Structure formats: C-alpha cells, structure tokens
Amino acid sequence: MSPNLPTPSADAQVASRALAARIAARIEAAGGWLPFAEFMDMALHLPGLGYYAGGSLKFGAAGDFVTAPELTPLFGQALARQVAQVLAAVPEPSYLEVGAGSGRLAADVLLALETLGALPARYAILELSGELRARQQATIAAAAPHLAERVEWLDALPERCAGCVVANELLDALPTHAVAWRDEGPMERGVVLAGDGFAWAERPAQGALAEAMTALPVEPPYVGEVGLAARAWVAEWGRRLERGALLLIDYGLPRHELYHPLRDGGTLRCHYRQRAHDDPFWWPGLSDITSHIDFTAVAEAGYDAGLDVLGYTNQANFLMNCGIGELFAARQREGGEQALRAGGAVQMLLAPGEMGELFKAIALGKGIGAPLLGFARGDRRHAL
C-alpha cells in the first residue's frame, strides 16, 4: 500500500473492492494479462464504480485535486475572450466543452460570453458520467440560472461541429499505454493478478503501439507512456470539425522534452485527497490516474487529420494574452475578500513553478484566418 495516504472510508473500500473484482475478472478472461490502458479505462470510467463514475468529491480543496477553474472565475473569463474570437469567425457557431468536471468552467464561460455579447447559438457539454453531469447541472443552475436552459448535454461527440471546442484537463485522463523500451525491443506494460492485488508485467508491443514506440527518439532501457487514445481523439476532430477551433489545455511537454533521458520512469501519476502518488493499483477507483501529454503527437495527429495548428504556448502566456491581467486588476479595484483570494489564485495559474509553465495550451482548427488572441505573444509552435 502506498505510504502517507489517508485511509479510505469503509464505503470507499467496499466500492474499490467491487471494482477490483471486476478488473480481476477481466484479467482472467483475457488470459491473465491486461494492457494497462484497459486497466486505467476501467479504474476511471467503469459505470458505477470507476473514479469518474463514482460519487466521491473530486474537484476543489475538499477533493483529490484542484483544477484551474476551481481556483478563480478569472480563468474562465480569460478563456472566454479566446472563445469569443473563435465564435465570431464562424456563422451560427456552437460551443462544446468536453469533460466539464464540476461545471465551474462552463458557468464562468457562459457568464463571460454573455458580458462580451458573444453567447453562441448552441452551448453543449459532453459528459459521460451521470454523477458529474448532475453536478454540472447544479453548478450552472446556481451560478447562472438565467442561462441554464441554454445548455444541453451530449452522450457522444457530435457528428459535425462548427464553432469552438474546449477541453481543459481532458487528454491527461484518457487511457494511456504504459510502455518500456528494452534491449530486446519495445514492450507494453500490462497488469496481472498478484495475491489479492495487481502487479506489472511486460509483453512485446504489437501493432500501432509498436510502430509508435519505434518512431520515438528513445534509447533502452526506458520506461514511459504512449497516449494513443489522445492522438485518436484529436484526429477524430479532423472529420467532425467543419470550421472553428479546438482549445486544449493540459499538462505536458513537446516530445523532445517528454522523452528526455532524465525523464526515465514516465509521468504516470495518481491523485488522492490533494496528494500525489505513483501506485495505480492502490485502492482502484479511488485515485485519479493521469499522465503528461505529448503535445508534439497532439499537433501531428491534428495536422495529419486536416487541422491547422493555430498556436501552442504555456498557460501563463495564454492567459496573459487573453487579458487575465486586466481582469485581475478590475477585481482588485472592487476590493474585499474576493480580491484577496484572486491574488493567490492568479499567482498559481501564472507562476512558472506552479501551473503557468507545467500546463500548456494548443489550438487546432479549420477556416480560422486571423491569428488567435491567446497565442499573440510567446507562441511556441516551433518547439513542437
């Protein structure tokens, strides 16, 4: 068991054991070995038991981790300025947020777009978790009751879309392949049963995974991850997006930094009650599981699918370009407790040692001629 982690409640342990039993049955049915990507998918998304399908509090100070929208509404207000620019470039545009978490970002963007006079004809959220969908509906109803009826929830990606698509901290939670480069060749890391728990075991990588690993600049021995699901998700928008842009914000690195020799061991991380650990087999379903994004792969997947790479920079540059400094100054002039809290939140969003450099923003799109506001200064497309 991972050290220095709070002991889960009795109910949480029961739920985790039920999930572990389902995973164990899948491993046995698969012949005793399961790709880690499938284990991660079950641990996060299995209906009723997975991390995002269960009822535990995940976002904010009382949850397992804090996302940018939970820190301050200034994040959503700044992002809305970039959204508004994209919407203005598309006739009868729609807005889609994929994986809306608590609904905090959706509420903040809705209110900001209203202030900007840029509310789209259609505002949608794609959320597969029934529990999170209910939480999003409650958050929006409380924060923006007069706009709540504008929002619709989707069960799948729209077949066609024109407008702006936003995904904040989505790609890092898509199932990733755990891999290892060995002297004998590329290996996929999988999960086997070990006593009453799980353990790692390796098999030769095959098919698309082996091809992807062979193409990466890695010398064995080396352990890491390859995000085939993130690449596929981005590529799918090449077919679905008719005109507009994807705005993707997540933590990660360009390929040459992500697969640096000093990063041997990978970036797989778990989060439980504001603490990070590296054991995905600890009480399955109770911890979030993530890995860093290969932004070079994201850009390549989009470009190969017919999307233009419109910009890439760190979160600090993106938010400053979108006017978070002006928004913060206006909040400070108002004074009061909200102004004090905003100072610490903006510091966390922008500081290089916090989220400012760790998180990146990338935009991919079609039919957008004008340079995007969020990448006006500090565009790093050359580094991809």
C-alpha positions as CSV (number, residue, x, y, z in Angstrom):
1,M,0.0,0.0,0.0
2,S,1.3,3.5,-0.9
3,P,2.7,5.3,2.2
4,N,1.4,8.5,3.7
5,L,-2.1,8.4,2.2
6,P,-5.3,8.9,4.2
7,T,-7.1,5.7,4.8
8,P,-10.3,5.5,2.6
9,S,-13.6,5.3,4.3
10,A,-15.3,1.9,4.8
11,D,-17.8,2.6,2.0
12,A,-15.0,3.7,-0.4
13,Q,-13.1,0.5,0.4
14,V,-16.2,-1.6,-0.4
15,A,-16.6,0.2,-3.8
16,S,-12.9,-0.2,-4.6
17,R,-13.0,-4.0,-3.8
18,A,-16.0,-4.3,-6.1
19,L,-14.1,-2.6,-8.9
20,A,-11.0,-4.7,-8.3
21,A,-13.1,-7.8,-8.6
22,R,-14.4,-6.6,-12.0
23,I,-10.9,-5.9,-13.1
24,A,-9.6,-9.2,-11.9
25,A,-12.4,-11.0,-13.8
26,R,-11.4,-9.1,-17.0
27,I,-7.8,-10.1,-16.5
28,E,-8.7,-13.7,-16.1
29,A,-10.9,-13.6,-19.2
30,A,-8.0,-12.0,-21.1
31,G,-5.7,-14.9,-20.3
32,G,-4.1,-13.5,-17.2
33,W,-2.7,-10.2,-18.6
34,L,-4.4,-6.9,-19.4
35,P,-2.9,-3.9,-21.1
36,F,-2.5,-1.0,-18.6
37,A,-4.6,1.2,-20.9
38,E,-7.6,-1.1,-20.3
39,F,-7.0,-1.2,-16.6
40,M,-6.9,2.6,-16.5
41,D,-10.1,2.8,-18.5
42,M,-11.9,0.6,-16.1
43,A,-10.4,2.3,-13.0
44,L,-11.5,5.7,-14.2
45,H,-14.7,5.0,-16.2
46,L,-16.4,1.7,-15.3
47,P,-20.1,2.7,-14.8
48,G,-21.0,2.9,-11.2
49,L,-17.5,2.1,-9.8
50,G,-14.8,3.9,-11.8
51,Y,-13.2,7.1,-10.4
52,Y,-15.2,9.4,-12.6
53,A,-18.4,7.4,-12.4
54,G,-18.5,7.2,-8.6
55,G,-19.9,9.7,-6.2
56,S,-16.8,10.9,-4.4
57,L,-15.9,14.6,-4.4
58,K,-13.1,15.0,-6.9
59,F,-12.5,18.7,-7.6
60,G,-11.5,21.5,-5.4
61,A,-9.8,21.8,-2.0
62,A,-12.0,19.1,-0.5
63,G,-11.5,16.7,-3.4
64,D,-8.5,14.9,-4.8
65,F,-7.0,17.8,-6.9
66,V,-7.7,21.4,-7.8
67,T,-8.2,22.4,-11.5
68,A,-7.8,26.0,-12.8
69,P,-11.5,26.8,-12.9
70,E,-11.9,25.9,-9.2
71,L,-9.2,28.4,-8.3
72,T,-10.9,31.5,-9.7
73,P,-13.5,32.6,-12.2
74,L,-10.8,34.7,-13.8
75,F,-9.6,31.6,-15.6
76,G,-12.9,31.1,-17.4
77,Q,-13.3,34.8,-18.0
78,A,-9.9,35.0,-19.8
79,L,-10.6,31.8,-21.7
80,A,-14.0,33.2,-22.8
81,R,-12.2,36.0,-24.7
82,Q,-10.4,33.5,-26.9
83,V,-13.6,31.5,-27.3
84,A,-15.5,34.7,-28.4
85,Q,-12.9,35.3,-31.1
86,V,-13.3,31.8,-32.5
87,L,-17.1,32.0,-32.3
88,A,-17.0,35.4,-34.2
89,A,-15.2,33.7,-37.1
90,V,-18.0,31.0,-37.6
91,P,-21.5,31.6,-38.8
92,E,-24.1,30.3,-36.4
93,P,-21.5,28.9,-34.1
94,S,-21.8,26.3,-31.4
95,Y,-19.7,25.9,-28.2
96,L,-18.8,22.5,-26.8
97,E,-17.0,21.7,-23.6
98,V,-15.8,18.1,-23.4
99,G,-15.4,16.7,-19.8
100,A,-16.7,19.7,-17.8
101,G,-15.7,18.5,-14.4
102,S,-17.8,20.2,-11.7
103,G,-19.3,22.6,-14.2
104,R,-17.5,25.6,-12.8
105,L,-15.7,26.4,-16.0
106,A,-18.9,26.1,-18.0
107,A,-20.7,28.6,-15.7
108,D,-17.8,31.1,-15.8
109,V,-17.5,30.9,-19.6
110,L,-21.3,31.3,-20.0
111,L,-21.4,34.4,-17.9
112,A,-18.3,35.9,-19.5
113,L,-19.7,35.3,-23.0
114,E,-22.9,37.0,-22.0
115,T,-20.9,40.0,-20.8
116,L,-19.0,40.0,-24.1
117,G,-22.2,39.8,-26.1
118,A,-20.9,36.6,-27.6
119,L,-23.3,33.8,-26.5
120,P,-23.4,31.1,-29.2
121,A,-26.5,29.7,-30.8
122,R,-25.8,26.4,-29.1
123,Y,-24.0,25.6,-25.9
124,A,-23.3,22.0,-25.2
125,I,-21.4,19.8,-22.7
126,L,-20.2,16.3,-23.4
127,E,-20.2,14.3,-20.2
128,L,-20.4,10.5,-19.9
129,S,-20.6,10.4,-16.1
130,G,-24.1,10.7,-14.8
131,E,-22.9,11.8,-11.4
132,L,-20.7,14.6,-12.9
133,R,-23.5,15.6,-15.3
134,A,-25.8,16.1,-12.3
135,R,-23.2,18.1,-10.5
136,Q,-22.6,20.3,-13.6
137,Q,-26.3,21.0,-13.9
138,A,-26.5,22.0,-10.3
139,T,-23.4,24.3,-10.6
140,I,-24.7,26.1,-13.6
141,A,-28.2,26.4,-12.2
142,A,-26.8,28.1,-9.1
143,A,-24.2,30.3,-10.8
144,A,-26.1,31.3,-13.9
145,P,-29.8,30.4,-13.5
146,H,-30.9,32.6,-16.3
147,L,-28.6,30.8,-18.8
148,A,-29.1,27.2,-17.6
149,E,-31.7,26.4,-20.2
150,R,-29.3,27.3,-23.0
151,V,-27.1,24.3,-22.0
152,E,-27.6,20.8,-23.4
153,W,-25.7,17.6,-22.5
154,L,-24.5,15.2,-25.1
155,D,-23.7,11.5,-24.8
156,A,-21.2,11.4,-27.7
157,L,-19.2,13.7,-29.9
158,P,-21.4,15.4,-32.5
159,E,-21.1,14.1,-36.0
160,R,-20.5,17.6,-37.3
161,C,-19.5,20.7,-35.4
162,A,-18.8,24.4,-36.3
163,G,-17.6,26.7,-33.6
164,C,-15.3,26.3,-30.6
165,V,-14.5,23.1,-28.7
166,V,-12.8,23.4,-25.3
167,A,-11.2,20.6,-23.3
168,N,-9.5,21.5,-20.0
169,E,-7.6,18.7,-18.4
170,L,-9.2,16.0,-20.6
171,L,-6.4,14.5,-22.6
172,D,-4.3,13.6,-19.5
173,A,-7.2,11.4,-18.2
174,L,-7.6,9.4,-21.4
175,P,-6.3,5.8,-21.0
176,T,-2.6,5.7,-21.8
177,H,-0.4,2.8,-22.8
178,A,2.3,2.1,-20.3
179,V,5.4,1.0,-22.1
180,A,9.1,0.1,-21.8
181,W,11.9,0.2,-24.2
182,R,14.2,-2.9,-23.5
183,D,17.2,-4.3,-25.3
184,E,15.0,-7.0,-26.7
185,G,12.6,-4.5,-28.2
186,P,9.6,-2.3,-27.4
187,M,7.4,-3.8,-24.6
188,E,3.9,-3.0,-23.4
189,R,3.4,-2.9,-19.7
190,G,0.3,-4.7,-18.5
191,V,-1.5,-5.8,-15.4
192,V,-1.6,-9.3,-13.8
193,L,-3.1,-10.7,-10.6
194,A,-0.7,-10.8,-7.6
195,G,-2.2,-12.3,-4.4
196,D,-5.2,-10.1,-3.6
197,G,-4.0,-7.2,-5.8
198,F,-2.3,-6.4,-9.1
199,A,1.2,-6.2,-10.4
200,W,3.1,-5.1,-13.5
201,A,4.1,-7.5,-16.3
202,E,5.6,-6.8,-19.7
203,R,4.9,-8.3,-23.2
204,P,6.2,-7.4,-26.6
205,A,4.4,-4.4,-28.0
206,Q,2.4,-5.0,-31.1
207,G,0.6,-3.2,-34.0
208,A,0.1,0.6,-33.7
209,L,1.7,0.8,-30.3
210,A,4.9,-0.9,-31.5
211,E,5.0,1.4,-34.5
212,A,4.6,4.5,-32.3
213,M,7.3,3.3,-29.9
214,T,9.7,2.6,-32.7
215,A,9.2,6.1,-34.1
216,L,10.1,7.8,-30.8
217,P,13.6,9.0,-30.0
218,V,14.2,6.7,-27.1
219,E,17.1,4.5,-26.2
220,P,16.6,1.5,-23.9
221,P,16.3,0.9,-21.1
222,Y,13.5,3.4,-20.6
223,V,10.0,3.4,-19.1
224,G,7.2,5.8,-20.1
225,E,3.8,6.1,-21.7
226,V,2.4,6.5,-25.2
227,G,-1.0,8.2,-25.5
228,L,-2.6,6.5,-28.4
229,A,-6.1,7.4,-27.2
230,A,-5.3,11.2,-27.0
231,R,-3.9,11.0,-30.6
232,A,-7.1,9.3,-31.8
233,W,-9.4,11.7,-30.0
234,V,-7.7,14.7,-31.7
235,A,-7.6,13.1,-35.1
236,E,-11.3,12.4,-34.9
237,W,-12.0,16.1,-34.9
238,G,-10.4,16.3,-38.4
239,R,-13.6,14.6,-39.7
240,R,-16.1,16.3,-37.3
241,L,-15.0,19.9,-37.2
242,E,-16.2,21.8,-40.2
243,R,-15.0,25.2,-39.2
244,G,-13.7,26.6,-35.9
245,A,-11.1,25.6,-33.4
246,L,-10.2,23.1,-30.6
247,L,-8.7,24.8,-27.5
248,L,-6.9,22.1,-25.4
249,I,-5.4,23.0,-22.1
250,D,-3.5,20.3,-20.2
251,Y,-0.2,19.5,-18.6
252,G,2.5,18.0,-20.8
253,L,5.6,18.7,-22.9
254,P,6.8,18.6,-26.5
255,R,8.2,15.2,-27.5
256,H,11.9,16.0,-27.2
257,E,11.3,17.1,-23.6
258,L,8.8,14.4,-22.6
259,Y,11.0,11.5,-23.7
260,H,14.2,13.1,-22.3
261,P,16.7,10.5,-20.9
262,L,16.4,12.2,-17.4
263,R,12.6,11.5,-17.5
264,D,13.0,7.7,-17.5
265,G,10.3,6.3,-15.3
266,G,7.5,8.0,-17.1
267,T,4.9,10.6,-15.9
268,L,2.1,8.3,-14.7
269,R,0.7,9.9,-11.5
270,C,-2.3,9.3,-9.2
271,H,-4.1,11.9,-7.1
272,Y,-5.9,11.2,-3.8
273,R,-7.0,13.9,-1.3
274,Q,-4.6,16.5,-2.6
275,R,-1.7,14.1,-2.5
276,A,0.2,12.6,-5.5
277,H,1.4,9.0,-5.6
278,D,2.6,6.6,-8.2
279,D,0.8,3.4,-7.4
280,P,-2.2,3.0,-9.8
281,F,-3.1,-0.3,-8.0
282,W,-3.7,1.3,-4.6
283,W,-7.4,1.0,-3.9
284,P,-8.5,1.1,-7.6
285,G,-11.2,3.6,-8.4
286,L,-10.4,6.0,-5.5
287,S,-7.5,7.8,-7.1
288,D,-7.4,9.8,-10.3
289,I,-4.8,8.4,-12.8
290,T,-3.1,10.7,-15.3
291,S,0.0,11.1,-17.5
292,H,1.7,14.0,-19.3
293,I,0.6,14.9,-22.8
294,D,2.9,14.6,-25.8
295,F,2.0,17.9,-27.4
296,T,4.0,17.0,-30.5
297,A,1.9,13.9,-31.0
298,V,-1.3,16.0,-30.5
299,A,-0.1,18.5,-33.1
300,E,0.8,15.8,-35.6
301,A,-2.4,13.9,-35.1
302,G,-4.4,17.1,-35.8
303,Y,-2.3,18.1,-38.8
304,D,-2.5,14.7,-40.3
305,A,-6.3,14.8,-39.9
306,G,-6.6,18.0,-41.8
307,L,-6.5,20.5,-38.9
308,D,-4.3,23.6,-38.8
309,V,-2.0,24.1,-35.8
310,L,-3.1,27.6,-34.8
311,G,-0.9,28.1,-31.7
312,Y,0.9,26.4,-28.8
313,T,2.2,28.1,-25.6
314,N,2.3,27.7,-21.9
315,Q,-0.7,28.5,-19.8
316,A,0.8,31.7,-18.4
317,N,1.3,33.2,-21.8
318,F,-2.1,32.1,-23.0
319,L,-3.9,33.7,-20.1
320,M,-1.9,36.9,-20.2
321,N,-2.6,37.2,-23.9
322,C,-6.3,36.7,-23.1
323,G,-6.3,39.6,-20.7
324,I,-6.2,37.9,-17.3
325,G,-4.1,40.8,-16.0
326,E,-6.8,43.3,-16.9
327,L,-9.4,41.1,-15.3
328,F,-7.4,40.7,-12.2
329,A,-6.8,44.5,-11.9
330,A,-10.6,45.1,-12.2
331,R,-11.2,42.6,-9.5
332,Q,-8.6,44.3,-7.3
333,R,-10.3,47.6,-7.7
334,E,-13.5,46.1,-6.4
335,G,-11.7,45.1,-3.2
336,G,-12.9,42.8,-0.5
337,E,-12.3,39.1,0.3
338,Q,-12.7,38.1,-3.4
339,A,-9.9,40.3,-4.4
340,L,-7.6,38.8,-1.8
341,R,-8.4,35.3,-2.9
342,A,-7.9,36.2,-6.6
343,G,-4.3,37.3,-5.9
344,G,-3.2,33.8,-4.8
345,A,-5.2,32.1,-7.4
346,V,-3.7,34.1,-10.3
347,Q,-0.3,33.5,-8.9
348,M,-0.9,29.8,-9.0
349,L,-2.2,30.0,-12.6
350,L,0.7,32.0,-13.9
351,A,3.8,31.2,-11.8
352,P,6.4,29.0,-13.6
353,G,6.8,26.9,-10.5
354,E,3.1,26.3,-10.3
355,M,0.6,25.9,-13.3
356,G,2.0,28.6,-15.5
357,E,4.7,26.5,-17.2
358,L,3.5,23.0,-16.4
359,F,0.2,23.5,-18.3
360,K,0.2,24.2,-22.0
361,A,-2.5,25.5,-24.4
362,I,-2.7,24.3,-28.0
363,A,-5.2,25.3,-30.7
364,L,-6.1,23.3,-33.7
365,G,-8.7,24.3,-36.3
366,K,-10.2,24.9,-39.7
367,G,-11.1,28.1,-41.5
368,I,-9.7,30.4,-38.9
369,G,-7.8,33.1,-40.8
370,A,-6.9,35.7,-38.1
371,P,-4.1,34.9,-35.5
372,L,-5.6,33.7,-32.3
373,L,-5.6,36.1,-29.3
374,G,-4.2,33.6,-26.8
375,F,-1.1,33.0,-28.8
376,A,-0.2,36.6,-29.9
377,R,2.9,36.5,-27.7
378,G,5.0,33.5,-26.7
379,D,3.8,31.1,-29.4
380,R,6.0,28.0,-29.2
381,R,4.9,26.1,-32.3
382,H,8.5,26.0,-33.4
383,A,9.3,23.9,-30.3
384,L,6.9,21.1,-31.1
